[in-house]
């Protein structure tokens, strides 16, 4: 496989589609009334998952590009406060931040002058490619949870 096809495959994974859900589709029509609802047996609400995805993705991007990166405390720093309903402004900020982070990852992958297989200088042995794939995998997992919550909430 040539480099262009390799990069196009990664971009396709980040954008979603085929076997992976697009963020916009997973969140389309999520109204205020169901954002914080937790069906019986569910540890998280849709809001929890969206904000967690944004926080974790931002953390991955910081890890990749900030030489002064400091690891956050898991799990506390990666989740919003329990039982706090987001304002519309907070919800929109989170959704826009999540989508914006994906766009940043896509721009990175599309930049043929950027070596995705290079080790992150301050990242031990990890590569940029590993972090991009980690972000895509993490997103796919939690978007699946959002779809399941929507089904349970009949939304």
PyMOL commands that set and color helices and strands:
alter all, ss='L'
color gray80, all
select helices_A, chain A and resi 3-15+23-27+32-35+46-65+76-78+88-110+128-152
alter helices_A, ss='H'
color red, helices_A
deselect
rebuild
show_as cartoon
